[in-house]
Amino acid sequence: MIPDHSGEDIQNRSTVSEEAENVSYVTSKRSGYVSRAHRNPLAIGGFRVPLGPPWVPWTELYPKIAHPQVRIVDVGSGYGGLLFYLATRVPTNHCLLGMEIRTAVWRLAQEKLLQQRALSRAYERVAFLHTNAQRYLWNYIDRASLDVLIFAYPDPHFKRKKHRQRIVSRMLLPLYGYLLRRGGRLYASTDVEALYEWMYDRLEECPLFECKCRLVERHGKSRFNPRMTEGPSIGQEADPLSLQFFANDLYAAAVRDWTDEGQRVSRMQGDKFLLVYEKR
């Protein structure tokens, strides 16, 4: 079991939080689950955190994998749609790990995972953690061990005073570089143009990363982006190398289109923005 190092008063707050999360409601779309739309990633407490990667109970997360090696991490994995899609498409020696901060969302992803594992052994390589990745990602993942790090449709934190909570920032990017192997890739997608420009600027400033793909798909119907077009404009703002990368890469289209949020944006015909950067 993961030891609790959060302190006595944080334990008390955690107990209150867990009791509140155990209350079951009925909703129109996901019966029995009510999740917070947002949760402060800078808050401390409410999670059981290992001292470091050697203390993570990987055999509990991947019970039928002899020596699990986590190569792909989806931060803010939501209901798990992206990892379920990738599970049957990535190399068989790669394990996929989703990290989700919202309790009710993580619980539903866990239930879906048990159902998927009953259908195919491929899903034995998928696991979900309930944790605050912005604070504790480095307690779980070893240095230079990741091939892929994914930030698909993260919380945009629109207010200026909340920009420091954004998952892609000057402070965090060197730490992501610490976890990625050389040649490992960071994928980020969003339907918010302002956040796309923010992430692009921060990644361009970081000398650890090199841009491999910058792709924009416009439909002109996003509620976040006031710029309107007469019809779909796919890839017109991308260079030929980005288009070629997108066509040949296993993860790029999945990160943009196959998350639960990405499919919602597709149904709404909203704008989509994709960034892929490789660790130098």
Secondary structure, 3 states (H helix, E strand, C coil): CCCCCCCHHHHHHHHHHHHHHCCCCCCCCCCCCCCCCCCCCCCCCCCCCCCCHHHCCHHHHCCCCCCCCEEEEEECCCCCHHHHHHCCCCCCCCEEEEEECCHHHHHHHHHHHHHHHCCCHHHHHEEEEECCHHHHHHHCCCCCCEEEEEEECCCCCCCHHHHHHCCCCCCCHHHHHHHEEEEEEEEEEECCHHHHHHHHHHHHHCCCEEEEEEEEEECCCCCCCCCCCCCCEECCCCCHHHHHHHHHCCCHHHHHHCCHHHHHHHHHCCCEEEEEEEEC
